[in-house]
């Protein structure tokens, strides 16, 4: 069994949540406003946010799929 066949549902749900995240970033104008804020010395650089949000959206997609399968089994 190929990797894609085995994890197809996970990949589809993760892609849907990533797509929604990208759509919301396009609608709201991205994270450019972050540069205009007065930040404390320990604030992370702006590049960290897209990376973290991408990981969070992938994990949300996987968790939605797991919850869906648990409720239907």
C-alpha positions as CSV (number, residue, x, y, z in Angstrom):
1,X,0.0,0.0,0.0
2,X,1.4,3.4,-1.0
3,X,2.0,6.2,1.4
4,X,-0.7,8.4,-0.2
5,X,-3.3,5.7,-0.2
6,X,-2.6,4.9,3.5
7,X,-2.8,8.6,4.6
8,X,-5.0,10.1,1.9
9,X,-7.8,11.1,4.4
10,X,-5.3,12.8,6.7
11,X,-3.7,14.7,3.7
12,X,-7.1,15.8,2.4
13,X,-8.3,17.2,5.8
14,X,-5.0,18.9,6.3
15,X,-5.1,20.4,2.8
16,X,-8.7,21.7,3.5
17,X,-7.7,23.4,6.7
18,X,-4.5,24.9,5.1
19,X,-6.6,26.2,2.2
20,X,-8.9,27.9,4.7
21,X,-6.0,29.4,6.5
22,X,-4.5,30.7,3.2
23,X,-7.9,32.1,2.3
24,X,-8.2,33.9,5.6
25,X,-4.7,35.4,5.2
26,X,-5.6,36.6,1.7
27,X,-8.8,38.2,2.9
28,X,-7.3,39.9,6.0
29,X,-4.1,41.0,4.2
30,X,-1.6,38.7,5.8
31,X,0.7,39.6,8.7
32,X,2.1,43.0,7.5
33,X,0.5,44.8,10.3
34,X,2.7,43.0,12.8
35,X,5.7,45.1,11.7
36,X,3.9,48.3,12.7
37,X,3.4,47.2,16.3
38,X,5.6,48.3,19.2
39,X,7.1,45.0,20.3
40,X,8.9,43.9,23.5
41,X,12.5,42.8,23.3
42,X,11.5,39.1,23.4
43,X,9.0,39.2,20.6
44,X,9.6,36.6,17.9
45,X,10.5,37.8,14.4
46,X,7.6,38.1,11.9
47,X,8.7,35.0,9.9
48,X,7.9,32.7,12.8
49,X,4.1,33.3,12.6
50,X,3.5,31.8,9.1
51,X,5.5,28.7,10.1
52,X,3.7,28.2,13.3
53,X,0.2,28.8,11.8
54,X,1.0,26.3,9.0
55,X,1.9,23.6,11.5
56,X,-1.2,24.5,13.6
57,X,-3.5,24.2,10.6
58,X,-2.0,20.9,9.6
59,X,-2.5,19.6,13.1
60,X,-6.1,20.9,13.2
61,X,-6.9,19.1,10.0
62,X,-5.5,15.8,11.4
63,X,-7.4,16.2,14.6
64,X,-10.7,17.0,12.8
65,X,-10.2,13.8,10.7
66,X,-9.5,11.8,13.8
67,X,-12.5,13.2,15.6
68,X,-14.7,12.5,12.5
69,X,-13.6,8.9,12.4
70,X,-14.1,8.3,16.1
71,X,-17.6,9.7,16.0
72,X,-18.5,7.6,13.0
73,X,-17.1,4.3,14.2
